[in-house]
Amino acid sequence: MEATYIAVILVLTTRTFALVNTCSVPTPCTCYNSSISYTIRCSHKKLTNVPSMKQSNIHVNKLYLFFHVNSFTVIPNNAFETLSFVNASDVYLILSHNYISSIENGAFDGIENVTTELDLNSNNLMTIPFAISKLVNLKTLKIQKNPLRSLDSSVMAHIGQSLTFFSIDLNRFSKMPRELRYLRVLQSLRLNHIPFSHMDMNAFQGVDHTLKTLYLEYSKLEKMPLSICRLRHLTSLYFLYNSYLNENKSSILMPYGCKLPFVTTLSFHSNSLHMFPDIFAIFPSLTYLHMLGNNLQYINYEKIPFDSNLTTLLLSNNLFDRVPYALNRLKMLRSLSLGGNNIKTIDTPDLVGLNSLTDLDISSNPIMFIAPDAFKHNVNLRYLSLYNTHLKHIPVAVTTLTKLFDIDLYRMSIECTCDMSYLKHWNVAAIYRFEGNCAFSSESIKYFIMHSLQSCP
């Protein structure tokens, strides 16, 4: 037995040495190997040049190369040539957050047929380097936060045969780049820092029949572009941080004749909106709507259709002083977030129509009162967050939630006294996650209810 034990240790030690010795790069870089992937990690090392790499005859599905957050200025010819001996099927190359202003034409020789993702965000590139056109199977190109002023038609035509995700900043462009039309299989497009107040109808020409996901962020757009109407296969639209929207116009959305029936996800995060737009007239099939971080105070009852399929609605960090009653028309709604508003009470009619609701977040509101039957019709509620509210006692209403699985009472001043004797018969043991402690004590609220409270008259 002892001899076998020593033999096992020797085998494990030998294998550990083999793993260390096969690292393709010198210190301070490190390597990690598994049965399906090989990772070279050289990030945050203050490197000024791509380190020399030795041959490693390893066969893996995925090769991850992390070279971000260094001080590279040039990627020279044959910088990754020896990595061809790794024999990977997919190479993910991360070169973001450097100072790269030049990539030589032969920089990716050796991995040009297998590089599927290239991240060049936050560098000093003035144009998309010709070397990228050699990446014949490139699927993802991230090149945001570079001082680009134009796109090269030749490069775009080459990568357009395989590229499915493309992200870019347009802040130095004088007009929408027409070279997008070369991206014939593009499925996801991210455009940041758009300097135009509007886009013409041909803005997405060439990708209109393939695009499924579109991000428009930090723009000067005064309304949502009419050109989006041509994206007939769009399923997800993220319209984020666009603070120049002109709400004095008849609508910040496209004309009513435009409908995008396949869009199920819409995010209007942080657009400084005061009025709830007529969203469902354009996007009738929404299941996920994100309106977090605006200045909304009211929702017109007529803006919410009875037949909506919406299941998730995020309205956190707005200016609501009560739960918008119009939400009761959302019969399919399962998840509602109203955290970070100015709501002070939850009254009996506020949630009366939300029978399908399973998750409710009303955290970080100055709530001081919840009506005893406020949750009477929310029979399917499983998650409730009252985190950071002003309640001093646990409301009677929560005891009616027979399916409650998770309740968050953190950062609250719950006074654990006999004044809450009405909770003695509440089956808190059935609640899997019960977060929060009594005020002025380290005793958990759950323990107090199950044990200490039972001795109260």
Residue, then its C-alpha position, 0 to 999 in steps of 0.5 A: m500500500e505504501a509503495t502504491y501511495i508513493a508511486v501515485i505521488l510521483v505520478l502527480t508530481t511529474r504531471t504537475f511539472a509537465l504542466v508548468n514546463t509546457c507553458s508557452v510564455p516566460t514569466p510573469c505570464t502563466c499558463y493553464n491547461s485543461s482537456i478542452s482549453y489552453t489559457i495563456r494569461c499575460s494581463h496586467k503585467k506592464l509588458t511593452n512587447v508581446p512576449s516570445m513564445k515557444q512551441s507547445n504541441i498541445h491539442v485543445n478545442k479552445l485557446y485563450l490569449f489574455f494580453h489586456v492591460n499592458s503597454f503594447t504599442v505595436i503588434p509585430n509580424n509573427a507575434f503569435e506564429t508559434l501558437s499554431f503548434v497548439n492545434a486549437s480549433d478556436v482562438y480568443l485573443i484579448l488585446s484590449h486596454n493597451y496603447i496599440s497604434s499599429i498591427e503589422n500585416g503578418a501579426f496573426d500569421g499562424i493563427e489566422n485560420v482559427t482566430t474567432e474572437l479579437d478584442l482591441n477595445s481601448n487602444n490607439l488605432m486610427t483604422i482597422p488594420f489590414a492584418i485583421s482581413k486575414l482572419v478568415n473565420l473571425k466571428t467577433l470583433k470588438i474595437q470600441k474606444n479607439p480613435l477611428r474615423s473611418l472603416d476600410s472597405s477591403v478589410m470589412a469585405h473580407i471579415g464580412q463573410s464570417l463576422t457575427f458580432f461587431s462593436i465600435d465607437l462612432n464619435r469621430f465619424s462624420k456620418m454613418p459608415r456605409e461599410l457596414r453593408y459588407l457584414r453580410v452575416l452580422q447578427s449583433l451590432r454595438l454602436n457607441h457614442i453616436p455623434f448624430s442627432h438622427m440616422d437616415m433610412n439606409a443606416f443599416q443597409g446590408v445588415d437589415h436581413t441578418l441583424k438580430t441584436l442592436y445596441l445604440e449607446y451614448s448617442k446624441l440621437e433625438k429619437m429612435p432612428l426610423s431606420i430600425c424599422r427595416l430590421r425585420h428580424l430584430t429580436s433584441l434592442y438596447f437603447l441605452y444612455n441616450s440623454y439627448l432624446n427630445e420628448n417635445k416631439s410627438s414621439i421619441l419612437m418610430p411612427y406608428g406604422c412601424k411594427l417590429p413583431f419579433v422584438t422580445t427584449l427592449s432596454f431603455h436604460s438611462n435615457s432621462l425619460h420623463m414620459f413612458p413611451d408608447i412602446f407596445a404599439i411598435f413592439p407588440s411581442l415584448t417579454y422583457l422591458h428594462m426602463l431603469g434609470n430614467n425620470l419616470q413618475y407616471i404611466n398612462y393606463e392606455k399605454i399598457p395593452f391588456d394582451s401584453n406578453l410581458t413577463t419581466l419589467l424593470l422600473s428601478n431608479n426612477l421617480f415613482d412615488r407609488v406603484p403605477y396602477a397601469l401595471n395591473r393590466l400586465k396579466m403575464l408579468r412574473s418579475l417586477s422591479l421598482g427598487g430605488n424609487n420614492i414609494k412610501t406605501i404599498d396599498t391594497p389596489d396597487l398589485v391587485g391584477l398581478n396574479s402571475l407575479t413570482d418576483l417583486d423588488i421594492s427595495s431602497n424605497p422609503i416604504m413605511f406602510i404595507a397594507p395587510d392585504a397588499f399581496k392578497h392576489n399575488v399568490n405565486l410570489r416566491y421572491l420579495s425584496l424589502y431591502n433598505t426600506h423604512l419599515k420598522h415591523i414585518p408587515v402582516a401582508v407577507t404572511t399571506l404569501t404561502k409560496l414565499f421562498d426568498i425574502d430580503l430584509y437587509r439594511m432595515s431597522i426591524e424592531c424584534t419585540c413582542d409587538m410582532s406577536y402576529l407573526k408567531h404562527w407564520n411558517v418561516a421555516a418553509i422560507y429557504r432564504f430569509e435575510g436580515n437581522c433584528a435592529f440593535s442586535s446580531e440575532s437573525i429575524k428568522y431565529f427571533i420569529m421561530h424561537s424568541l417570539q414564541s414566548c411572547p403573550 
